């Protein structure tokens, strides 16, 4: 790991010298298309051995081995001209589709919005030579790079202002473990970002593989959709690094821009696990793709409607949602009413502050539900900080072993979670109480004593309320004094 880590750091240092690369986002984008082509070429080396008459979808002179592998090969202006005038234009227009030429389709979809930001051919050659020091056909180095790739995503992925946050590995793993996808089921992340949930799903399913037929089934088990070019490229590369030969089911698209009525039986899946963008607003008109009674510009609410629609009967969903969706009124209440009527929302895990630091301080919740039966009661579990911890941060994130208590308490849906018991962290609320509260899912822990909040947003709201109350008292006092002074 240390050697590969050093290579990546040195690549970033070289890119910082190039006048064309500006900021982390462009460095990641530049590094990722180069990584993609190198990983793709390493994968092709294996396919040429294991598949008779394998033919690459990339023209021979554009394959990584034929222009990038020779350390003394193309460099300077010649390399820049080749990349900008030959490589990119050709890869952006490769023929075929997901059925007839799936590997070519993957390459084209990765490069359709990709760019070469580097302006120095000499520096680009240095970067390529450093990348060639990593051997992706060596299992040990590939495994090490998988871990490092996650670190690159975590440390360098810039959180935008539209609700895109890196989901901590512990949260993705816990959600996948509790939903427990089975080999033969199709798992979808409709806002997959860089592919964290899909990677965890692949690792979970790979433990169930026993033969070549199972391996072929595994290859078809995950689907993802991501609207932004950079995370889509990162996700596609991530899938290849984790053994998906043809990640053509990672679509570069926006699931919300397709009218809900146009999603049919072929689009429905067994499992959906996701952290949809929240706090963002979709482009004007997107809400018109949804029924009139649930139209909203809030991205997380639209995704909740979409997820419910895309699940098969008896399908299972798990998603991250902010507190605002739980207690929101109006359209939010109608969406929650429909969710509770059509699905069994059996569990809400309430996460403490700081889980998504440094990207956001918004409090979040993990919702688990199954489509096909109405909700009769909702179980809540309040996830505590570990002993001695007052908040999570970038250097001390939430860990998977912190979820051991939830896992031990969880039980099984087959018997209606009969083994669950209430405790200081767990409680249940009947559907009638939730209906009476206007479908407010922000149900407080009845076993917890009132505590002082240190949430900045809550403190600011309390401060504003106290200011209003103080001003009202001053106004009343002024009125009393005015009356008393004016009376004879």
ZAMARGU-4260 file (C-alpha; in steps of 0.2 Angstrom, whole numbers, plus 5000, padded with zeros to 4 digits):
<rodrens>
0) 5000/5000/5000 | 5014/5012/5004 | 5022/5010/4987 | 5006/5013/4978 | 5001/5027/4989
5) 5018/5035/4985 | 5014/5033/4967 | 4997/5042/4967 | 5004/5056/4978 | 5018/5059/4966
10) 5006/5059/4951 | 4996/5072/4960 | 5012/5082/4963 | 5016/5082/4944 | 4999/5087/4940
15) 5000/5102/4951 | 5014/5108/4940 | 5003/5108/4925 | 4995/5125/4921 | 4980/5117/4913
20) 4974/5107/4929 | 4965/5118/4941 | 4960/5111/4958 | 4956/5093/4965 | 4941/5090/4954
25) 4951/5092/4938 | 4965/5082/4945 | 4953/5068/4949 | 4945/5068/4932 | 4962/5068/4923
30) 4969/5054/4934 | 4953/5044/4932 | 4952/5043/4913 | 4970/5038/4913 | 4967/5025/4927
35) 4952/5019/4917 | 4962/5015/4901 | 4976/5006/4911 | 4963/4996/4921 | 4954/4992/4905
40) 4970/4986/4896 | 4975/4975/4911 | 4957/4967/4910 | 4959/4964/4892 | 4976/4955/4895
45) 4966/4943/4906 | 4952/4941/4893 | 4964/4938/4879 | 4970/4923/4889 | 4953/4916/4895
50) 4942/4920/4880 | 4945/4913/4862 | 4946/4926/4849 | 4944/4941/4860 | 4943/4957/4851
55) 4946/4974/4859 | 4933/4987/4855 | 4947/5000/4855 | 4957/5002/4839 | 4974/4994/4840
60) 4984/5010/4840 | 4974/5018/4853 | 4975/5004/4866 | 4985/5009/4882 | 4999/4996/4878
65) 5002/5003/4861 | 5004/5022/4865 | 5007/5023/4884 | 5017/5008/4890 | 5034/5013/4882
70) 5042/5025/4894 | 5053/5032/4880 | 5038/5033/4868 | 5027/5048/4864 | 5030/5063/4874
75) 5029/5082/4873 | 5019/5090/4859 | 5017/5074/4850 | 5009/5065/4865 | 4997/5080/4867
80) 4992/5080/4849 | 4989/5061/4849 | 4978/5062/4865 | 4968/5078/4859 | 4967/5074/4841
85) 4966/5055/4840 | 4963/5047/4856 | 4948/5057/4863 | 4939/5060/4847 | 4939/5041/4843
90) 4934/5035/4860 | 4920/5047/4861 | 4912/5040/4845 | 4915/5021/4847 | 4901/5012/4838
95) 4889/5000/4847 | 4877/4999/4861 | 4875/4990/4878 | 4869/4974/4869 | 4879/4973/4853
100) 4896/4980/4859 | 4895/4982/4878 | 4913/4985/4881 | 4914/4998/4868 | 4898/5006/4875
105) 4907/5007/4892 | 4922/5016/4885 | 4911/5028/4875 | 4900/5032/4890 | 4916/5036/4901
110) 4924/5047/4888 | 4908/5056/4881 | 4911/5071/4893 | 4929/5068/4898 | 4943/5080/4895
115) 4962/5081/4894 | 4966/5095/4905 | 4985/5094/4905 | 4994/5106/4893 | 5012/5099/4895
120) 5016/5084/4886 | 5031/5081/4896 | 5022/5081/4912 | 5008/5070/4905 | 5022/5057/4900
125) 5028/5058/4918 | 5011/5054/4925 | 5008/5040/4913 | 5025/5032/4917 | 5021/5033/4936
130) 5005/5024/4933 | 5013/5011/4923 | 5023/5006/4940 | 5006/4999/4946 | 5003/4981/4940
135) 4984/4978/4940 | 4986/4960/4934 | 4995/4956/4951 | 4981/4952/4963 | 4990/4959/4978
140) 4993/4976/4970 | 4975/4976/4963 | 4968/4973/4981 | 4979/4986/4988 | 4974/4998/4975
145) 4955/4995/4978 | 4958/5001/4996 | 4968/5016/4990 | 4955/5020/4977 | 4942/5022/4991
150) 4954/5033/5000 | 4956/5044/4985 | 4937/5046/4983 | 4935/5050/5002 | 4950/5062/5003
155) 4948/5071/4986 | 4931/5070/4980 | 4924/5088/4982 | 4907/5089/4990 | 4896/5100/4979
160) 4882/5112/4984 | 4868/5100/4978 | 4869/5087/4991 | 4882/5075/4985 | 4891/5068/5000
165) 4903/5053/5002 | 4894/5040/5011 | 4905/5032/5025 | 4910/5014/5021 | 4903/5009/5038
170) 4886/5015/5033 | 4886/5007/5016 | 4891/4991/5023 | 4878/4991/5037 | 4864/4995/5025
175) 4870/4981/5013 | 4872/4969/5027 | 4854/4972/5034 | 4846/4971/5017 | 4856/4956/5013
180) 4855/4954/4994 | 4855/4937/4988 | 4863/4930/4972 | 4851/4931/4958 | 4843/4947/4964
185) 4846/4963/4955 | 4852/4978/4966 | 4850/4996/4960 | 4857/5012/4966 | 4848/5026/4956
190) 4860/5039/4962 | 4876/5029/4963 | 4889/5042/4963 | 4906/5034/4964 | 4899/5016/4967
195) 4901/5014/4986 | 4884/5004/4988 | 4887/4994/4973 | 4905/4989/4978 | 4898/4983/4995
200) 4884/4974/4986 | 4897/4965/4975 | 4908/4960/4990 | 4892/4954/4999 | 4886/4943/4984
205) 4904/4937/4980 | 4903/4927/4996 | 4888/4917/4989 | 4897/4912/4973 | 4901/4893/4971
210) 4904/4890/4952 | 4906/4898/4935 | 4887/4900/4933 | 4886/4910/4950 | 4900/4921/4944
215) 4891/4925/4928 | 4875/4929/4938 | 4886/4940/4949 | 4891/4950/4934 | 4873/4955/4931
220) 4868/4958/4948 | 4871/4977/4950 | 4864/4992/4941 | 4868/5011/4944 | 4864/5027/4937
225) 4874/5043/4939 | 4870/5060/4931 | 4887/5068/4933 | 4902/5064/4922 | 4916/5063/4935
230) 4907/5052/4948 | 4901/5041/4933 | 4919/5038/4927 | 4925/5035/4945 | 4911/5022/4947
235) 4914/5013/4931 | 4932/5011/4935 | 4927/5006/4952 | 4917/4992/4945 | 4931/4985/4935
240) 4943/4986/4949 | 4930/4975/4959 | 4929/4962/4945 | 4914/4968/4934 | 4920/4964/4916
245) 4907/4974/4907 | 4900/4988/4918 | 4888/4993/4905 | 4874/4993/4918 | 4882/5009/4926
250) 4872/5022/4916 | 4877/5040/4913 | 4860/5048/4916 | 4848/5056/4928 | 4834/5044/4934
255) 4823/5059/4938 | 4822/5066/4921 | 4812/5051/4914 | 4793/5052/4917 | 4788/5040/4931
260) 4775/5032/4920 | 4788/5026/4907 | 4797/5015/4920 | 4789/4998/4916 | 4791/4980/4923
265) 4808/4978/4915 | 4815/4992/4925 | 4809/4985/4942 | 4822/4977/4954 | 4823/4967/4969
270) 4833/4978/4980 | 4837/4997/4980 | 4851/5004/4991 | 4856/5022/4990 | 4860/5039/4997
275) 4850/5051/4986 | 4856/5069/4984 | 4847/5080/4997 | 4846/5098/4999 | 4848/5100/4981
280) 4835/5106/4968 | 4833/5098/4951 | 4832/5108/4934 | 4816/5116/4931 | 4802/5105/4924
285) 4809/5089/4932 | 4795/5088/4945 | 4783/5087/4930 | 4789/5069/4927 | 4780/5064/4943
290) 4761/5063/4948 | 4753/5080/4952 | 4750/5076/4970 | 4769/5072/4974 | 4777/5085/4963
295) 4791/5095/4972 | 4808/5102/4968 | 4817/5093/4983 | 4828/5080/4976 | 4827/5068/4990
300) 4808/5068/4990 | 4807/5064/4971 | 4820/5050/4974 | 4809/5042/4988 | 4794/5042/4976
305) 4805/5034/4962 | 4812/5021/4973 | 4795/5015/4979 | 4790/5014/4961 | 4805/5004/4955
310) 4804/4991/4968 | 4796/4974/4963 | 4783/4968/4975 | 4791/4961/4990 | 4807/4971/4985
315) 4818/4979/4999 | 4824/4996/5000 | 4837/5005/5011 | 4841/5023/5009 | 4848/5038/5018
320) 4837/5053/5022 | 4838/5069/5031 | 4828/5074/5046 | 4819/5087/5036 | 4810/5073/5026
325) 4805/5064/5042 | 4795/5079/5049 | 4792/5089/5033 | 4774/5093/5029 | 4764/5096/5013
330) 4770/5086/4999 | 4782/5077/5010 | 4767/5071/5021 | 4758/5064/5005 | 4774/5055/5000
335) 4776/5047/5017 | 4758/5043/5017 | 4760/5033/5001 | 4776/5025/5007 | 4767/5019/5023
340) 4752/5013/5013 | 4762/5003/5000 | 4777/4997/5010 | 4781/4991/5027 | 4793/5004/5034
345) 4799/4992/5048 | 4815/5001/5054 | 4822/5019/5055 | 4840/5020/5062 | 4843/5038/5068
350) 4861/5043/5066 | 4870/5056/5077 | 4878/5072/5071 | 4894/5072/5061 | 4892/5055/5052
355) 4894/5064/5035 | 4907/5077/5041 | 4915/5087/5034 | 4902/5087/5020 | 4887/5092/5030
360) 4881/5093/5048 | 4863/5088/5043 | 4856/5074/5054 | 4852/5059/5044 | 4842/5043/5045
365) 4843/5026/5038 | 4826/5019/5032 | 4823/5001/5028 | 4807/4995/5020 | 4799/4981/5010
370) 4786/4984/4996 | 4769/4975/4996 | 4762/4977/5014 | 4756/4992/5023 | 4766/4998/5038
375) 4758/4993/5055 | 4772/5000/5066 | 4789/5008/5064 | 4804/5003/5075 | 4817/5016/5079
380) 4835/5013/5084 | 4845/5028/5090 | 4863/5025/5086 | 4874/5032/5100 | 4892/5039/5099
385) 4905/5026/5105 | 4911/5029/5123 | 4923/5044/5124 | 4917/5051/5107 | 4907/5068/5106
390) 4907/5069/5087 | 4913/5061/5071 | 4925/5069/5060 | 4936/5066/5044 | 4950/5058/5054
395) 4939/5048/5066 | 4924/5042/5056 | 4910/5030/5061 | 4916/5012/5061 | 4906/4996/5056
400) 4909/4988/5073 | 4898/5002/5080 | 4883/4994/5072 | 4885/4977/5081 | 4872/4982/5094
405) 4859/4986/5080 | 4864/4969/5071 | 4862/4959/5087 | 4845/4967/5090 | 4838/4967/5072
410) 4830/4950/5071 | 4822/4944/5054 | 4807/4951/5044 | 4801/4933/5041 | 4794/4932/5059
415) 4789/4951/5059 | 4805/4955/5070 | 4797/4945/5084 | 4813/4945/5094 | 4815/4964/5095
420) 4813/4972/5112 | 4812/4990/5117 | 4827/4997/5126 | 4835/5014/5130 | 4840/5015/5111
425) 4825/5006/5103 | 4807/5010/5103 | 4792/5007/5091 | 4777/5018/5086 | 4761/5012/5079
430) 4754/5018/5062 | 4739/5026/5070 | 4750/5037/5081 | 4760/5042/5065 | 4744/5046/5056
435) 4738/5057/5070 | 4754/5066/5069 | 4751/5070/5051 | 4763/5057/5045 | 4777/5065/5055
440) 4791/5051/5056 | 4802/5062/5068 | 4796/5052/5083 | 4807/5055/5098 | 4814/5042/5109
445) 4802/5040/5124 | 4816/5032/5135 | 4829/5046/5133 | 4829/5061/5145 | 4829/5078/5137
450) 4846/5083/5133 | 4855/5099/5129 | 4857/5101/5110 | 4874/5106/5103 | 4868/5106/5085
455) 4872/5123/5078 | 4857/5124/5067 | 4846/5120/5082 | 4855/5132/5093 | 4853/5146/5081
460) 4834/5142/5079 | 4832/5143/5098 | 4842/5159/5099 | 4831/5167/5086 | 4815/5161/5095
465) 4822/5168/5112 | 4825/5184/5103 | 4807/5185/5096 | 4800/5181/5113 | 4811/5194/5122
470) 4806/5207/5109 | 4788/5203/5112 | 4790/5206/5131 | 4799/5222/5127 | 4784/5228/5116
475) 4772/5223/5130 | 4782/5232/5143 | 4783/5247/5132 | 4764/5247/5129 | 4761/5246/5148
480) 4773/5260/5152 | 4765/5271/5138 | 4748/5268/5145 | 4753/5272/5163 | 4762/5288/5158
485) 4748/5294/5147 | 4734/5291/5160 | 4729/5306/5171
</rodrens>
